[in-house]
Amino acid sequence: MQPYELTLAGAAAAIRAGELSPMELTESVLGRIGAVEDRLGAYVTLAADSARQAAVRAEREIAAGRHRGPLHGIPFGLKDLIDAAGLPTTASSRVGAPHPPATDSAVAARLSAAGAVLLGKTHTHEFGYGLTTPQTRNARDHDRIAGGSSGGSAVAVAAGAATFALGTDTGGSIRVPAALNGVVGLKPTYGLLPLHGVTSLSWSLDHIGPLTRTVEDAALVLTALVGSQGPPGASGTAATTAPTVRSGPPAAPGADLPPPESADLTGLRIGIPRQHYFEQVDPGVEASVRAAIDHLHACGAELMDIDIPMARYLQATQWGLMVPEATAAHEQTLRSVPELYGEDVRVLLEAGALVPAGDYLRAQRSRALMREAWTELFQQVDVVAAPSVPMAAVTAGQQKVQWPDGTVEAVSDAYVRLCAPANITGIPALSLPVGPDGTGLPVGLQLMARPFDEATVLRVGRAYETASGSVGGPVPVAS
């Protein structure tokens, strides 16, 4: 096994034991990037020289007994909406900032403090406003989309071109590409991680989270990102902008993850939606997800049928919030340099200018009602289990999907549909690979829990990996 094939946990253990050096790992991953990048297009900017320098520093610190934790010496990719000092944040757009930021974003600073090694910036759908990431190709099938908007991060992790990566998620932008490329993607609770230094798409829906090969790896990254800072509200004062209704998580959400051999979910209540999540879903996706849920039941979890509150209003609320907020963020450049935007993004931004204030306020009211309803739902169950996506990766350029009943749906609407509830309510949501879907492509099982209960979705995800024998690793990259 080559070092780039190791999971984060495996690489961290080898480094700690002195069996692998940060420089060896970094060189292996950089070599992998050199071998596959021309076929995948995962990176906007590669910072190989500074990555080597960071790996050397990590090596010296560890040799001197100053080991900072499991991320020390681990190479990672950063979505190109997230600032890193000295590297341009282009948002994969011609409109992107021309000058590199002088300081790190809050999350990049925390990863630097943990000793992680930044490889470079990964592609996003322009400004995070899309579900395909057209510059990047699916790690499993180059003729298919990578998913978005964190497509570069997901593909880099899937292909072994990063040991882990960060993405952002406004309507599924971590979970969709994670599902389509067969990796783990975690959208934490809104407000758990700071958004300072991150280019916003929709301020009240934006989240940051890790993409990894295993649930254990996701827990390690999240723990480092939260660190000793704790979440907003942990000291008793709720965050004023967080669209959640509960605070008070542990400072290290993944610290209590059970060991790999433990998959006991006895006493855990898992809700299986009767509607919305299994409507207009590819039969192969549904079969894979229900088989994964059966694994959780075999681990001792109790399965309960549930109704999703206000399901018919979910997509209207998501778009009613996101579209005007995105347009407001781009108001000046949309007026001055509209020609620099890609057509798909420019059309959405122009449409946002036409949304009446009353509609935006009604979407805010709808979200408030949904938060209350989901709070009541989580008094009945501990976790909701459902598909992350209604279908596997579509062919590049495909705009619409036709369902068996004849209904035609835009591809972007289809991928947002199952992810939007967790963005609207701000609850944590984990996507982990299950399948394949019948055509050999991966799909995602989505696990959601009450606000700031990342520990539970990680525990359940880890139980599935253990029970199913599923352990993430780089996928074969086609020629």
ABEGO torsion letter per residue (X at the ends): XBAAABBAAAAAAAAAAGABBAAAAAAAAAAAAAAAAAAAGABABBBAAAAAAAAAAAAAAAAAGBBAEAABGBBBBBBAABBBBGBBBAGGBAABBABBBABBBAAAAAAAAAGBBBAEBBBBBBGGBEAAGAABBBAABAABBAEOAAAAAAAAAAAGABABBBBBBAAGAAAAAAAAAGBBBBBBBBGABBABGBBBABAAABBBBBBBABAAAAAAAAAAAAEAAEBBGAAGBBBAABABABBGBBABAAAABBBAABABABGBBBBBBABGAABGBBAAAAAAAAAAAAAAAAAGBBBBBBBBBGAAAAAAAAAAAAAAAAAAAAAAAAAABAAABBAAAAAAAAAAAABBAAAAAAAAAAAAAAAAAAAAAAAABABBBBBABABBBBBBGBABBBBAAGBBBBAAAAAAAAAAAAAAAGBBBBBBBBOBAGAGBBBBBBBBBBBGAAAAAAAAAAAAAAAAGBBBBBBBBBX
